[in-house]
Amino acid sequence: MPSLIIYRDSSGADTLRTYSVFLDGHKIAEVRDGERLTFPIADGEHTVQASIAWAKCKVVKFVVSDRDVIFNVEKQHVRH
């Protein structure tokens, strides 16, 4: 089964705060500065979104087939 790999670069902005991560509208994790988390994910269409405090980032749509998907929280970027 493929995995969704969520990571957050270690950076100067918001280093002490956590980002909430939502998969298909459901909160699945909180990610801290420099952290990397891995979750199994089913094939098909999905959405992922991050938020910090009251600010929500854009919803990113992606399709999973047979490879892992990597989501960079701060850049709001998905790649296979």
Secondary structure, 3 states (H helix, E strand, C coil): CCEEEEECCCCCCCCCCCEEEEECCEEEEEECCCCEEEEECCCEEEEEEEEECCEECCCEEEEECCCCEEEECCCCEEEC
